[in-house]
């Protein structure tokens, strides 16, 4: 399955479509090149979930926690700087990933052994004219 994001102006509707396609899933591993739009798309998905907090890349904090208007919690990981799986374990990544809350993970290969079996893998690909393709791999 895939969704084409034609422009930044259509990203909100693409985020809504994404949430409909993945329905009850809670953990998402986002793959893509640097600058592909992972953080931008995750921000749009968080807004579609009702997050009112400021949503930004957790590059330095590794994980950001957001609160939805309905009281649900969303965790947003950026695992780019994780070199050693023990660092992720020490910060409690497994507790987040198995919490039942939404978890959006950028650079998931760095913590792959910790991801739940039912993690939804998503690839963001740059296509022509600045468009992005959001590919749901499983």
Contact map, one row per residue, 1 for C-alpha under 8 A:
111000000000000000000000000000000000000000000000000000000000000000000000000000000000000000000000000000000000000000000000000000000000001110
111100000000000000000000000000000000000000000000000000000000000000000000000000000000000000000000000000000000000000000000000000000000111100
111110000000010011000000000000000000000000000000000000000000000000000000000000000000000000000000000000000000000000000000000000000000111000
011111000000010000000000000000000000000000000000000000000000000000000000000000000000000000000000000000000000000000000000000000000011110000
001111110110010000000000000000000000000000000000000000000000000000000000000000000000000000000000000000000000000000000000000000000011110000
000111110110000000000000000000000000000000000000000000000000000000000000000000000000000000000000000000000000000000000000000000000111000000
000011111110000000000000000000000000000000000000000000000000000000000000000000000000000000000000000000000000000000000000000000000111000000
000011111110000000000000000000000000000000000000000000000000000000000000000000000000000000000000000000000000000000000000000000000000000000
000000111111000000000000000000000000000000000000000000000000000000000000000000000000000000000000000000000000000000000000000000000000000000
000011111111110000000000000000000000000000000000000000000000000000000000000000000000000000000000000000000000000000000000000000000000000000
000011111111111000000000000000000000000010010000000000000000000000000000000000000000000000000000000000000000000000000000000000000000000000
000000001111111100000000000000000000000000011001000000000000000000000000000000000000000000000000000000000000000000000000000000000000000000
000000000111111110000000000000000000000000000000000000000000000000000000000000000000000000000000000000000000000000000000000000000000000000
001110000111111111000000000000000000000000000000000000000000000000000000000000000000000000000000000000000000000000000000000000000000000000
000000000011111111100000000000000000000010011001000000000000000000000000000000000000000000000000000000000000000000000000000000000000000000
000000000001111111110000000000000000000000001001000000000000000000000000000000000000000000000000000000000000000000000000000000000000000000
001000000000111111111000000000000000000000000000000000000000000000000000000000000000000000000000000000000000000000000000000000000000000000
001000000000011111111100000000000000000000001000000000000000000000000000000000000000000000000000000000000000000000000000000000000000000000
000000000000001111111110000000000000000000001000000000000000000000000000000000000000000000000000000000000000000000000000000000000000000000
000000000000000111111110000000000000000000000000000000000000000000000000000000000000000000000000000000000000000000000000000000000000000000
000000000000000011111110000000000000000000000000000000000000000000000000000000000000000000000000000000000000000000000000000000000000000000
000000000000000001111111100000000000000000000000000000000000000000000000000000000000000000000000000000000000000000000000000000000000000000
000000000000000000111111100000000000000000000000000000000000000000000000000000000000000000000000000000000000000000000000000000000000000000
000000000000000000000111110000000000000000000000000000000000000000000000000000000000000000000000000000000000000000000000000000000000000000
000000000000000000000111111100000000000000000000000000000000000000000000000000000000000000000000000000000000000000000111000000000000000000
000000000000000000000001111100000000000000000000000000000000000000000000000000000000000000000000000111100000000000000010000000000000000000
000000000000000000000000111110000000000000000000000000000000000000000000000000000000000000000000100011111000000000010111000000000000000000
000000000000000000000000111111000000000000000000000000000000000000000000000000000000000000000000000000111000000000000011110000000000000000
000000000000000000000000001111100000000000000000000000000000000000000000000000000000000000000000000000011111000000000011110000000000000000
000000000000000000000000000111110000010000000000000000000000000000000000000000000000000000000000000000011111000000000000111100000000000000
000000000000000000000000000011111000010000000000000000000000000000000000000000000000000000000000000000000111000000000000111100000000000000
000000000000000000000000000001111101110000000000000000000000000000000000000000000000000000000000000000000000000000000000001110000000000000
000000000000000000000000000000111111000000000000000000000000000000000000000000000000000000000000000000000000000000000000000110000000000000
000000000000000000000000000000011111100000000000000000000000000000000000000000000000000000000000000000000000000000000000000000000000000000
000000000000000000000000000000001111110000000000000000000000000000000000000000000000000000000000000000000000000000000000000000000000000000
000000000000000000000000000000011111110000000000000000000000000000000000000000000000000000000000000000000000000000000000000111000001000000
000000000000000000000000000000010111111110000000000000000000000000000000000000000000000000000000000000000000000000000000000100000001000000
000000000000000000000000000001110011111111000000000000000000000000000000000000000000000000000000000000000100000000000000000100000000000000
000000000000000000000000000000000000111111100000000000011000000000000000000000000000000000000000000000000100000000000000000000000000000000
000000000000000000000000000000000000111111110000000000000000000000000000000000000000000000000000000000000000000000000000000000000000000000
000000000010001000000000000000000000111111111000000000000000000000000000000000000000000000000000000000000000000000000000000000000000000000
000000000000000000000000000000000000011111111100000000000000000000000000000000000000000000000000000000010000000000000000000000000000000000
000000000000000000000000000000000000001111111110000000110000000000000000000000000000000000000000000000000000000000000000000000000000000000
000000000011001000000000000000000000000111111111000000000000000000000000000000000000000000000000000000000000000000000000000000000000000000
000000000001001101100000000000000000000011111111100000000000000000000000000000000000000000000000000000000000000000000000000000000000000000
000000000000000000000000000000000000000001111111111000100000000000000000010000000000000000000000000000000000000000000000000000000000000000
000000000000000000000000000000000000000000111111111100000000000000000000000000000000000000000000000000000000000000000000000000000000000000
000000000001001100000000000000000000000000011111111000000000000000000000000000000000000000000000000000000000000000000000000000000000000000
000000000000000000000000000000000000000000001111111000000000000000010000000000000000000000000000000000000000000000000000000000000000000000
000000000000000000000000000000000000000000000111111100000000000000011100000000000000000000000000000000000000000000000000000000000000000000
000000000000000000000000000000000000000000000111111110000000000001111000000000000000000000000000000000000000000000000000000000000000000000
000000000000000000000000000000000000000000000010011111000000000000111000000000000000000000000000000000000000000000000000000000000000000000
000000000000000000000000000000000000000000000000001111100000000001100000000000000000000000000000000000000000000000000000000000000000000000
000000000000000000000000000000000000000000000000000111110000000000000000000000000000000000000000000000000000000000000000000000000000000000
000000000000000000000000000000000000000000100100000011111000000001000000000000000000000000000000000000000000000000000000000000000000000000
000000000000000000000000000000000000001000100000000001111100000000000000000000000000000000000000000000000000000000000000000000000000000000
000000000000000000000000000000000000001000000000000000111110000100000000000101000000000000000000000000000000000000000000000000000000000000
000000000000000000000000000000000000000000000000000000011111111100000000000111000000000000000000000000000000000000000000000000000000000000
000000000000000000000000000000000000000000000000000000001111111000000000000001111000000000000000000000000000000000000000000000000000000000
000000000000000000000000000000000000000000000000000000000111110000000000000000000000000000000000000000000000000000000000000000000000000000
000000000000000000000000000000000000000000000000000000000111111100000000000000000000000000000000000000000000000000000000000000000000000000
000000000000000000000000000000000000000000000000000000000111111100000000000011101000000000000000000000000000000000000000000000000000000000
000000000000000000000000000000000000000000000000000000000110111110000000001111000000000000000000000000000000000000000000000000000000000000
000000000000000000000000000000000000000000000000000000001100111111000000001110000000000000000000000000000000000000000000000000000000000000
000000000000000000000000000000000000000000000000000000000000001111100000111100000000000000000000000000000000000000000000000000000000000000
000000000000000000000000000000000000000000000000001010100000000111110000111100000000000000000000000000000000000000000000000000000000000000
000000000000000000000000000000000000000000000000001110000000000011111011110000000000000000000000000000000000000000000000000000000000000000
000000000000000000000000000000000000000000000000111100000000000001111111110000000000000000000000000000000000000000000000000000000000000000
000000000000000000000000000000000000000000000000011100000000000000111111000000000000000000000000000000000000000000000000000000000000000000
000000000000000000000000000000000000000000000000010000000000000000011111000000000000000000000000000000000000000000000000000000000000000000
000000000000000000000000000000000000000000000000000000000000000000111111100000000000000000000000000000000000000000000000000000000000000000
000000000000000000000000000000000000000000000000000000000000000000111111110000000000000000000000000010000000000000000000000000000000000000
000000000000000000000000000000000000000000000000000000000000000011110011111000000000000000000000000011000000000000000000000000000000000000
000000000000000000000000000000000000000000000100000000000000000011110001111100000000000000000000000011110000000000000000000000000000000000
000000000000000000000000000000000000000000000000000000000000001111000000111110000000000000000001000011110000000000000000000000000000000000
000000000000000000000000000000000000000000000000000000001100001111000000011111000000000000000000000000111100000000000000000000000000000000
000000000000000000000000000000000000000000000000000000000100011100000000001111100000000000000000000000111100000000000000000000000000000000
000000000000000000000000000000000000000000000000000000001110011000000000000111111000000000000000000000001110000000000000000000000000000000
000000000000000000000000000000000000000000000000000000000010010000000000000011111100000000000000000000001111011000000000000000000000000000
000000000000000000000000000000000000000000000000000000000010000000000000000001111100000000000000000000000110010000000000000000000000000000
000000000000000000000000000000000000000000000000000000000010010000000000000001111110000000000000000000000000000000000000000000000000000000
000000000000000000000000000000000000000000000000000000000000000000000000000000111111101100000000000000000000011000000000000000000000000000
000000000000000000000000000000000000000000000000000000000000000000000000000000001111101000000000000000000000010000000000000000000000000000
000000000000000000000000000000000000000000000000000000000000000000000000000000000111111100000000000000000000010000000000000000000000000000
000000000000000000000000000000000000000000000000000000000000000000000000000000000111111110000000000000000000011000000000000000000000000000
000000000000000000000000000000000000000000000000000000000000000000000000000000000001111111000000000000000000000000000000000000000000000000
000000000000000000000000000000000000000000000000000000000000000000000000000000000111111111100000000000000000000000000000000000000000000000
000000000000000000000000000000000000000000000000000000000000000000000000000000000101111111111000000000000000001000000000000000000000000000
000000000000000000000000000000000000000000000000000000000000000000000000000000000000111111111100000000000000000000000000000000000000000000
000000000000000000000000000000000000000000000000000000000000000000000000000000000000011111111000000000000000000000000000000000000000000000
000000000000000000000000000000000000000000000000000000000000000000000000000000000000001111111000000000000000000000000000000000000000000000
000000000000000000000000000000000000000000000000000000000000000000000000000000000000000111111111000000000000000000000000000000000000000000
000000000000000000000000000000000000000000000000000000000000000000000000000000000000000111111111100000000000000001000000000000000000000000
000000000000000000000000000000000000000000000000000000000000000000000000000000000000000010011111110000000000000001100000000000000000000000
000000000000000000000000000000000000000000000000000000000000000000000000000000000000000000011111111000000000000000000000000000000000000000
000000000000000000000000000000000000000000000000000000000000000000000000001000000000000000011111111010100000000000000000000000000000000000
000000000000000000000000001000000000000000000000000000000000000000000000000000000000000000001111111110100000000001110000000000000000000000
000000000000000000000000000000000000000000000000000000000000000000000000000000000000000000000111111110000000000000010000000000000000000000
000000000000000000000000000000000000000000000000000000000000000000000000000000000000000000000011111110000000000000000000000000000000000000
000000000000000000000000010000000000000000000000000000000000000000000000000000000000000000000000111111000000000000000000000000000000000000
000000000000000000000000011000000000000000000000000000000000000000000001111000000000000000000001111111100000000000000000000000000000000000
000000000000000000000000011000000000000000000000000000000000000000000000111000000000000000000000000111110000000000000000000000000000000000
000000000000000000000000011100000000000000000000000000000000000000000000011110000000000000000001100011111000000000000000000000000000000000
000000000000000000000000001111000000000001000000000000000000000000000000011110000000000000000000000001111100000000000000000000000000000000
000000000000000000000000001111000000000000000000000000000000000000000000000111100000000000000000000000111111000000000000000000000000000000
000000000000000000000000000011100000011000000000000000000000000000000000000111110000000000000000000000011111000000000000000000000000000000
000000000000000000000000000011100000000000000000000000000000000000000000000001110000000000000000000000001111110000000000000000000000000000
000000000000000000000000000011100000000000000000000000000000000000000000000000100000000000000000000000001111111100000000000000000000000000
000000000000000000000000000000000000000000000000000000000000000000000000000000000000000000000000000000000011111100000000000000000000000000
000000000000000000000000000000000000000000000000000000000000000000000000000000110111100000000000000000000011111100000000000000000000000000
000000000000000000000000000000000000000000000000000000000000000000000000000000100100100100000000000000000001111111100000000000000000000000
000000000000000000000000000000000000000000000000000000000000000000000000000000000000000000000000000000000001111111100000000000000000000000
000000000000000000000000000000000000000000000000000000000000000000000000000000000000000000000000000000000000001111100000000000000000000000
000000000000000000000000000000000000000000000000000000000000000000000000000000000000000000001100100000000000001111110000000000000000000000
000000000000000000000000000000000000000000000000000000000000000000000000000000000000000000000100100000000000001111111010000000000000000000
000000000000000000000000001000000000000000000000000000000000000000000000000000000000000000000000110000000000000001111110000000000000000000
000000000000000000000000000000000000000000000000000000000000000000000000000000000000000000000000000000000000000000111110000000000000000000
000000000000000000000000101000000000000000000000000000000000000000000000000000000000000000000000000000000000000000011111000000000000000000
000000000000000000000000111110000000000000000000000000000000000000000000000000000000000000000000000000000000000000111111100000000000000000
000000000000000000000000101110000000000000000000000000000000000000000000000000000000000000000000000000000000000000000111110000000000000111
000000000000000000000000000111100000000000000000000000000000000000000000000000000000000000000000000000000000000000000011111000000000000111
000000000000000000000000000111100000000000000000000000000000000000000000000000000000000000000000000000000000000000000001111100000000011111
000000000000000000000000000001110000000000000000000000000000000000000000000000000000000000000000000000000000000000000000111110000000111110
000000000000000000000000000001111001110000000000000000000000000000000000000000000000000000000000000000000000000000000000011111000001111000
000000000000000000000000000000011001000000000000000000000000000000000000000000000000000000000000000000000000000000000000001111100001111000
000000000000000000000000000000000001000000000000000000000000000000000000000000000000000000000000000000000000000000000000000111110111100000
000000000000000000000000000000000000000000000000000000000000000000000000000000000000000000000000000000000000000000000000000011111111100000
000000000000000000000000000000000000000000000000000000000000000000000000000000000000000000000000000000000000000000000000000001111110000000
000000000000000000000000000000000000000000000000000000000000000000000000000000000000000000000000000000000000000000000000000000111110000000
000001100000000000000000000000000000000000000000000000000000000000000000000000000000000000000000000000000000000000000000000001111111000000
000111100000000000000000000000000000000000000000000000000000000000000000000000000000000000000000000000000000000000000000000001111111100000
000111100000000000000000000000000001100000000000000000000000000000000000000000000000000000000000000000000000000000000000000111100111110000
011110000000000000000000000000000000000000000000000000000000000000000000000000000000000000000000000000000000000000000000001111100011111000
011110000000000000000000000000000000000000000000000000000000000000000000000000000000000000000000000000000000000000000000011110000001111100
111000000000000000000000000000000000000000000000000000000000000000000000000000000000000000000000000000000000000000000000011110000000111110
110000000000000000000000000000000000000000000000000000000000000000000000000000000000000000000000000000000000000000000001111000000000011111
100000000000000000000000000000000000000000000000000000000000000000000000000000000000000000000000000000000000000000000001111000000000001111
000000000000000000000000000000000000000000000000000000000000000000000000000000000000000000000000000000000000000000000001110000000000000111
